[in-house]
Amino acid sequence: MWTLYEPVHAVTYFAPEARRAYEEAGLRGYWRGYFGGRAAPLGPVGAAPATALFFTFAPAMVARALPDVWQRATPAEALAARLAGATDALTRLTADIPAATVEATADLLTEAVDRLAPAGRALGAANAALPVPVEPLARLWHAATALREHRGDGHVAALVTAGLGGCEPLVWRATTDLGREALQSNRGWSDEEWDAATRRLVERGWLAEDGTPTTTGVAEYERIEVATDVLAATAWTGVDPERVVALLTPIARACRAVLPPANPIGLPASNGPAAGPA
């Protein structure tokens, strides 16, 4: 499910319409739009809560954006920009998909959001509590975003329970998927911080001395992914999965057109097992 609704949410990071909407709201520069748009459901927060909730970003990187962005756009303005930009992007990307399919998918995902429990899910709860848009594409994006952030909260809980900090999941993914050069700078970690996280994974037996994953590490991280799935399963209770997949697949495929094949959000290159942190 995540590999299908994540592309719908992710247009807010990669579609030109989304970038343009943030810039028109005063959030010029990619990371101002990212941090302003993603943190806006929480209100005018500073760096500390966002660092905790976003998890894999280096504290120094978050602090460069927050709380400065609120001097450029209020949370309400950032929310309006992110919804408008995402909706404009989806309007273009789903132009060939029947309106009835979009509306039925929006209905199903909105119902899934209604089944979510907010306890312990700060980002998911903040997004789910926003007014539900009437327009189907806007409603589709809103629901996909609430589901995505709810799942992400659960993923963070699983990572913390496993004793991992914000950098270790990125180091782990760099050994199995995207590579250090793409992940380290994208999340703002220094060489010293990255190397220290690598040493911690070696010490706990997840990585060999040469930096390759061990059997223990693979098994332990698989347990984290399973725990993440279990924590996200509530949304799909009583749902016909084949119907959701059939409706979401063409929309997800259309949205993938604006996503880079290799991306730091953990989305695999094709619908399949997640490669790392959400």
C-alpha positions as CSV (number, residue, x, y, z in Angstrom):
1,M,0.0,0.0,0.0
2,W,2.8,2.4,0.9
3,T,4.5,2.0,-2.5
4,L,1.1,3.1,-4.0
5,Y,0.1,6.1,-1.9
6,E,3.6,7.4,-1.3
7,P,4.0,8.6,-5.0
8,V,0.8,10.5,-4.6
9,H,2.1,12.3,-1.5
10,A,5.6,12.8,-3.0
11,V,4.5,15.1,-5.8
12,T,4.8,17.8,-3.2
13,Y,8.6,17.3,-3.2
14,F,9.3,16.8,-6.8
15,A,6.6,18.3,-9.1
16,P,7.3,21.7,-10.6
17,E,3.8,22.9,-9.7
18,A,4.6,22.2,-6.0
19,R,7.9,24.1,-6.1
20,R,6.2,27.0,-7.8
21,A,3.5,27.2,-5.3
22,Y,5.9,27.3,-2.4
23,E,8.0,30.0,-4.1
24,E,4.9,32.1,-4.7
25,A,4.1,31.8,-1.0
26,G,7.6,33.2,-0.1
27,L,9.3,29.9,0.5
28,R,12.1,30.2,-2.1
29,G,14.7,27.5,-2.2
30,Y,13.9,23.8,-2.1
31,W,14.5,23.2,1.6
32,R,12.4,26.1,2.7
33,G,9.5,24.7,0.9
34,Y,10.2,21.2,2.2
35,F,10.5,22.1,5.8
36,G,7.8,24.8,5.7
37,G,5.3,22.6,4.0
38,R,5.9,19.4,5.9
39,A,6.1,21.1,9.3
40,A,3.1,23.5,8.8
41,P,0.4,21.1,10.2
42,L,2.2,21.3,13.5
43,G,2.0,25.1,13.6
44,P,5.0,27.5,13.8
45,V,7.4,25.0,15.4
46,G,11.1,25.4,15.9
47,A,13.8,23.0,14.9
48,A,13.7,20.6,17.9
49,P,10.2,19.1,17.3
50,A,10.8,18.8,13.5
51,T,14.2,17.1,14.1
52,A,12.6,14.6,16.4
53,L,9.6,13.8,14.1
54,F,11.4,13.9,10.7
55,F,14.1,11.7,12.3
56,T,16.7,11.2,9.6
57,F,17.6,14.8,9.1
58,A,20.7,16.2,10.9
59,P,19.7,18.7,13.5
60,A,21.9,21.4,12.0
61,M,20.1,21.1,8.6
62,V,16.7,21.4,10.2
63,A,17.9,24.5,12.2
64,R,18.8,26.3,9.1
65,A,15.2,26.3,8.0
66,L,13.2,26.4,11.2
67,P,11.9,28.6,12.6
68,D,13.2,31.0,9.9
69,V,10.6,29.9,7.4
70,W,7.8,31.3,9.5
71,Q,9.1,34.8,8.9
72,R,8.6,34.2,5.2
73,A,5.2,32.4,5.3
74,T,2.8,31.5,8.1
75,P,1.9,27.9,8.6
76,A,-1.5,28.6,7.1
77,E,0.1,30.1,4.0
78,A,2.5,27.1,3.7
79,L,-0.5,24.7,4.0
80,A,-2.4,26.5,1.3
81,A,0.6,26.5,-1.0
82,R,1.4,22.8,-0.5
83,L,-2.2,21.7,-1.1
84,A,-2.5,24.0,-4.2
85,G,0.8,22.8,-5.6
86,A,0.1,19.2,-5.1
87,T,-3.4,19.5,-6.5
88,D,-2.1,21.3,-9.6
89,A,0.5,18.6,-10.1
90,L,-2.1,15.8,-9.8
91,T,-4.4,17.6,-12.2
92,R,-1.7,17.4,-14.8
93,L,-0.5,13.9,-14.0
94,T,-3.9,12.2,-13.8
95,A,-5.4,13.9,-16.8
96,D,-5.9,10.6,-18.6
97,I,-7.4,8.8,-15.6
98,P,-11.2,8.8,-15.3
99,A,-12.6,11.2,-12.8
100,A,-14.7,8.4,-11.3
101,T,-11.5,6.5,-10.5
102,V,-9.9,9.5,-8.8
103,E,-13.0,10.1,-6.7
104,A,-13.4,6.5,-5.7
105,T,-9.8,6.3,-4.7
106,A,-10.1,9.5,-2.7
107,D,-13.1,8.1,-0.9
108,L,-11.3,4.8,0.0
109,L,-8.2,6.6,1.2
110,T,-10.3,9.1,3.2
111,E,-12.1,6.2,4.9
112,A,-8.7,4.6,5.7
113,V,-7.6,7.9,7.4
114,D,-10.7,7.8,9.5
115,R,-9.6,4.4,10.9
116,L,-6.2,5.7,12.1
117,A,-5.5,6.0,15.8
118,P,-3.7,9.3,16.6
119,A,-1.9,8.2,19.8
120,G,1.8,8.5,19.4
121,R,1.5,9.6,15.8
122,A,2.2,13.4,15.9
123,L,2.7,14.0,12.2
124,G,0.0,11.6,11.1
125,A,-2.5,13.1,13.6
126,A,-1.6,16.7,12.7
127,N,-2.2,16.0,9.0
128,A,-5.4,13.9,9.6
129,A,-6.8,16.8,11.7
130,L,-6.6,19.3,8.8
131,P,-9.9,20.1,7.0
132,V,-10.7,17.5,4.4
133,P,-10.8,19.1,1.0
134,V,-14.0,18.7,-1.1
135,E,-12.3,18.6,-4.5
136,P,-11.4,14.9,-5.3
137,L,-7.8,15.4,-6.2
138,A,-7.1,17.6,-3.2
139,R,-8.9,15.1,-1.0
140,L,-6.8,12.3,-2.5
141,W,-3.6,14.1,-1.8
142,H,-4.7,15.0,1.7
143,A,-5.6,11.4,2.5
144,A,-2.4,9.9,1.0
145,T,-0.4,12.4,3.1
146,A,-2.1,11.6,6.4
147,L,-1.6,7.9,5.7
148,R,2.1,8.4,4.8
149,E,2.9,10.5,7.8
150,H,1.0,8.1,10.1
151,R,3.1,5.2,8.7
152,G,6.3,7.3,9.0
153,D,5.5,7.9,12.7
154,G,5.3,4.1,13.2
155,H,8.5,3.6,11.3
156,V,10.3,6.1,13.6
157,A,8.9,4.3,16.6
158,A,10.2,1.0,15.3
159,L,13.6,2.5,14.6
160,V,13.8,4.0,18.1
161,T,12.8,0.8,19.7
162,A,15.6,-0.9,17.8
163,G,18.0,1.6,19.4
164,L,18.8,3.5,16.2
165,G,19.3,7.3,15.8
166,G,18.6,9.5,12.8
167,C,21.8,8.7,10.9
168,E,22.1,5.0,11.3
169,P,19.1,4.1,9.0
170,L,20.7,6.2,6.2
171,V,24.0,4.5,6.7
172,W,22.3,1.2,6.5
173,R,20.4,2.1,3.3
174,A,23.6,3.4,1.8
175,T,25.1,-0.1,2.0
176,T,22.1,-1.7,0.4
177,D,20.6,0.8,-2.1
178,L,21.2,4.4,-2.9
179,G,24.7,5.1,-1.7
180,R,26.4,7.5,0.7
181,E,26.9,10.3,-1.8
182,A,23.2,10.7,-2.4
183,L,21.9,10.2,1.2
184,Q,24.5,12.0,3.4
185,S,24.3,15.5,1.8
186,N,20.5,15.2,1.3
187,R,20.0,14.8,5.0
188,G,22.7,17.1,6.2
189,W,25.0,14.8,8.2
190,S,28.7,15.7,8.4
191,D,31.5,13.1,7.6
192,E,32.2,12.8,11.3
193,E,28.6,12.1,12.2
194,W,28.2,9.6,9.3
195,D,31.4,7.7,10.2
196,A,30.4,7.5,13.8
197,A,27.0,6.1,12.9
198,T,28.8,3.5,10.7
199,R,31.0,2.5,13.6
200,R,27.9,2.0,15.8
201,L,26.4,-0.3,13.2
202,V,29.7,-2.3,13.0
203,E,29.8,-2.5,16.8
204,R,26.3,-3.9,17.1
205,G,27.0,-6.5,14.4
206,W,24.8,-5.1,11.6
207,L,27.8,-4.2,9.4
208,A,31.0,-6.1,8.8
209,E,34.3,-4.2,9.1
210,D,34.3,-3.6,5.4
211,G,30.9,-1.9,5.6
212,T,28.8,-4.6,4.1
213,P,25.6,-5.8,5.7
214,T,25.8,-8.9,7.9
215,T,23.2,-11.6,8.2
216,T,22.3,-10.3,11.6
217,G,21.8,-6.8,10.3
218,V,19.6,-7.9,7.5
219,A,17.4,-9.9,9.8
220,E,17.2,-7.1,12.4
221,Y,16.2,-4.5,9.8
222,E,13.7,-6.8,8.3
223,R,12.1,-7.0,11.7
224,I,11.9,-3.2,11.7
225,E,10.1,-3.2,8.4
226,V,7.7,-5.8,9.5
227,A,6.9,-3.8,12.7
228,T,6.3,-0.8,10.5
229,D,3.8,-2.6,8.4
230,V,2.0,-4.0,11.4
231,L,1.8,-0.5,12.9
232,A,0.3,0.8,9.7
233,A,-2.2,-2.0,9.2
234,T,-5.1,-0.5,11.1
235,A,-6.0,1.7,8.1
236,W,-6.8,-1.3,6.0
237,T,-9.0,-3.3,8.3
238,G,-12.0,-4.6,6.4
239,V,-10.8,-3.2,3.1
240,D,-10.7,-5.2,-0.1
241,P,-7.0,-4.8,-0.9
242,E,-7.5,-5.8,-4.6
243,R,-9.9,-2.9,-5.1
244,V,-7.5,-0.4,-3.5
245,V,-4.6,-1.7,-5.5
246,A,-6.6,-1.6,-8.8
247,L,-7.7,2.0,-8.2
248,L,-4.4,3.3,-6.9
249,T,-2.0,1.6,-9.3
250,P,-2.7,3.9,-12.4
251,I,-2.6,7.0,-10.2
252,A,0.7,5.9,-8.6
253,R,2.2,5.1,-11.9
254,A,1.2,8.6,-13.2
255,C,2.7,10.3,-10.2
256,R,6.0,8.4,-10.5
257,A,6.6,10.3,-13.7
258,V,7.9,13.3,-11.6
259,L,9.8,11.2,-9.0
260,P,13.5,10.5,-9.6
261,P,14.1,6.7,-9.9
262,A,16.6,6.9,-7.0
263,N,15.1,9.0,-4.2
264,P,16.0,9.7,-0.6
265,I,12.4,9.0,0.7
266,G,13.0,5.2,0.5
267,L,10.6,4.5,-2.3
268,P,11.8,1.6,-4.4
269,A,12.4,2.0,-8.1
270,S,9.3,-0.1,-8.7
271,N,6.4,-1.3,-6.6
272,G,8.1,-3.8,-4.2
273,P,9.8,-4.0,-0.8
274,A,10.9,-0.7,0.7
275,A,14.6,-0.2,0.5
276,G,15.0,1.8,3.7
277,P,13.6,4.6,5.9
278,A,10.4,6.3,4.9
